[in-house]
Amino acid sequence: MSIYERWITRAYDRQGQTVAEHWNEYLPQEQKIYEDLLRSKKTTFSGTLEELGAGYGMSAEMFLGFMDGINEALDTPFETEQMKELEETSQIDVSFTFENLYRKMVEYKADHLYALPEWDNVFTPERQDELYVEQKRSTTVRKEPVPGRNEPCPCGSGKKYKKCCGA
């Protein structure tokens, strides 16, 4: 079983529900990594999984869980198969932008992370608000109203909607 598969097995039960004990252990460690990244303005990771995890006082498996969490914010995300192939001695060289990271936190409703005071070291409060609103708007689906059957067709043909685009 790969490190990634062990991570998934510990984090989720057979029904796909989160395992509370695991997340209670992981989340404070994850938050420490984010606090460090934001304080130091570090946007890259380089080293083996084992080294990177040890740098934050966690196992390679836990650090891989962190990598899985930020994967979509990475400049070059890992494919699932690539994640499954990673081992303790695998070399990791990744980069990300704080804007992408902040947006993903908003998208995933991780308010405990996007509300960290350390973000003030990276963005002004105004910029944080802008990024928040941009992300929320990007996921809002707006349906344009459909014209009534007997109204003029919006395509400009001059016909009724029912005889044109609504046919």
Secondary structure per residue as TSV (DSSP state, phi and psi in degrees):
chain	resnum	aa	ss	phi	psi
A	1	M	-	360.0	132.2
A	2	S	-	-75.3	167.1
A	3	I	H	-60.3	-42.7
A	4	Y	H	-61.0	-44.9
A	5	E	H	-65.0	-36.9
A	6	R	H	-63.7	-42.3
A	7	W	H	-58.0	-50.1
A	8	I	H	-62.5	-41.7
A	9	T	H	-63.6	-38.3
A	10	R	H	-75.8	-33.1
A	11	A	H	-81.3	-29.5
A	12	Y	B	-132.4	142.8
A	13	D	-	-83.4	-176.3
A	14	R	T	-64.8	-23.6
A	15	Q	T	-89.7	2.5
A	16	G	S	84.8	8.0
A	17	Q	-	-85.3	148.5
A	18	T	B	-68.4	148.2
A	19	V	-	-98.0	108.6
A	20	A	H	-55.9	-43.7
A	21	E	H	-59.0	-42.3
A	22	H	H	-63.8	-48.9
A	23	W	H	-67.8	-32.4
A	24	N	H	-63.8	-31.5
A	25	E	H	-79.5	-40.6
A	26	Y	H	-75.9	-45.6
A	27	L	H	-57.6	-42.2
A	28	P	H	-63.5	-34.8
A	29	Q	H	-68.3	-40.9
A	30	E	H	-60.6	-45.3
A	31	Q	H	-61.2	-38.2
A	32	K	H	-61.8	-38.2
A	33	I	H	-63.5	-47.0
A	34	Y	H	-61.9	-42.3
A	35	E	H	-60.2	-42.5
A	36	D	H	-64.4	-45.7
A	37	L	H	-59.5	-42.9
A	38	L	H	-71.9	-37.1
A	39	R	H	-66.0	-43.8
A	40	S	H	-88.8	-8.4
A	41	K	T	57.1	36.8
A	42	K	-	-83.8	126.6
A	43	T	-	-121.0	18.2
A	44	T	E	-139.6	154.9
A	45	F	E	-129.7	134.9
A	46	S	E	-145.7	129.7
A	47	G	E	145.3	-179.1
A	48	T	E	-80.2	159.8
A	49	L	H	-55.7	-41.9
A	50	E	H	-62.2	-46.2
A	51	E	H	-65.3	-44.5
A	52	L	H	-64.7	-42.9
A	53	G	H	-62.2	-46.1
A	54	A	H	-60.2	-34.9
A	55	G	H	-61.2	-23.3
A	56	Y	T	-112.7	12.5
A	57	G	T	69.4	33.7
A	58	M	S	-136.0	165.9
A	59	S	-	-74.4	163.7
A	60	A	H	-60.1	-37.3
A	61	E	H	-63.0	-44.4
A	62	M	H	-65.5	-39.7
A	63	F	H	-66.9	-35.9
A	64	L	H	-62.7	-36.5
A	65	G	H	-60.5	-40.9
A	66	F	H	-62.5	-45.4
A	67	M	H	-60.5	-39.2
A	68	D	H	-62.6	-38.8
A	69	G	H	-66.8	-35.5
A	70	I	H	-98.0	2.6
A	71	N	G	-50.0	-46.4
A	72	E	G	-70.0	-16.8
A	73	A	G	-90.7	-8.9
A	74	L	B	-69.4	149.4
A	75	D	S	-60.0	-38.5
A	76	T	S	-128.8	92.4
A	77	P	-	-65.7	153.8
A	78	F	-	-80.2	143.4
A	79	E	-	-78.6	156.8
A	80	T	H	-56.1	-41.8
A	81	E	H	-63.0	-36.3
A	82	Q	H	-65.2	-40.8
A	83	M	H	-61.5	-40.8
A	84	K	H	-65.8	-25.2
A	85	E	H	-85.2	-12.6
A	86	L	-	-67.9	140.5
A	87	E	-	-125.0	173.1
A	88	E	T	-55.1	-33.6
A	89	T	T	-94.9	4.6
A	90	S	-	-67.7	135.2
A	91	Q	E	-79.7	129.9
A	92	I	E	-114.8	126.6
A	93	D	E	-135.0	99.3
A	94	V	E	-131.2	157.5
A	95	S	E	-141.9	160.8
A	96	F	B	-155.4	168.9
A	97	T	-	-110.5	150.9
A	98	F	H	-66.4	-31.5
A	99	E	H	-61.9	-46.7
A	100	N	H	-62.9	-41.1
A	101	L	H	-63.2	-45.7
A	102	Y	H	-62.0	-45.1
A	103	R	H	-60.7	-42.0
A	104	K	H	-64.9	-37.9
A	105	M	H	-63.0	-40.6
A	106	V	H	-66.6	-44.9
A	107	E	H	-57.9	-41.8
A	108	Y	T	-86.2	5.3
A	109	K	T	57.9	37.9
A	110	A	-	-90.4	65.2
A	111	D	H	-62.6	-25.3
A	112	H	H	-66.4	-18.6
A	113	L	H	-101.7	-44.7
A	114	Y	H	-76.1	-8.2
A	115	A	T	-99.0	6.1
A	116	L	-	-59.8	137.2
A	117	P	G	-63.7	-21.1
A	118	E	G	-65.2	-18.5
A	119	W	G	-61.5	-26.5
A	120	D	G	-63.5	-20.3
A	121	N	G	-76.1	-19.5
A	122	V	T	-106.6	-47.9
A	123	F	S	-125.9	151.4
A	124	T	-	-70.0	158.2
A	125	P	H	-57.1	-34.1
A	126	E	H	-64.8	-42.5
A	127	R	H	-67.5	-36.7
A	128	Q	H	-61.1	-43.2
A	129	D	H	-62.8	-41.4
A	130	E	H	-61.0	-48.3
A	131	L	H	-61.8	-40.6
A	132	Y	H	-60.3	-50.4
A	133	V	H	-64.7	-43.0
A	134	E	H	-57.3	-45.2
A	135	Q	H	-66.3	-44.3
A	136	K	H	-62.7	-40.5
A	137	R	H	-66.7	-33.8
A	138	S	H	-68.2	-19.8
A	139	T	T	-105.0	2.4
A	140	T	-	-88.4	125.9
A	141	V	-	-100.4	125.1
A	142	R	-	-112.1	129.4
A	143	K	-	-97.2	126.6
A	144	E	-	-73.6	143.3
A	145	P	-	-66.6	139.2
A	146	V	-	-87.2	131.8
A	147	P	-	-65.8	153.7
A	148	G	-	-67.2	161.3
A	149	R	T	-56.0	-39.5
A	150	N	T	-96.9	7.7
A	151	E	S	-84.5	159.3
A	152	P	B	-62.2	144.2
A	153	C	-	-69.2	135.1
A	154	P	T	-68.5	-9.7
A	155	C	T	-75.0	-13.8
A	156	G	S	92.5	11.7
A	157	S	S	-73.2	-21.5
A	158	G	S	91.9	-9.2
A	159	K	S	-85.1	164.0
A	160	K	B	-69.6	151.3
A	161	Y	G	-56.4	-39.7
A	162	K	G	-66.9	-24.1
A	163	K	G	-97.4	-4.0
A	164	C	T	-120.0	-109.2
A	165	C	T	-69.2	-20.2
A	166	G	T	-88.9	1.6
A	167	A	-	-72.6	360.0
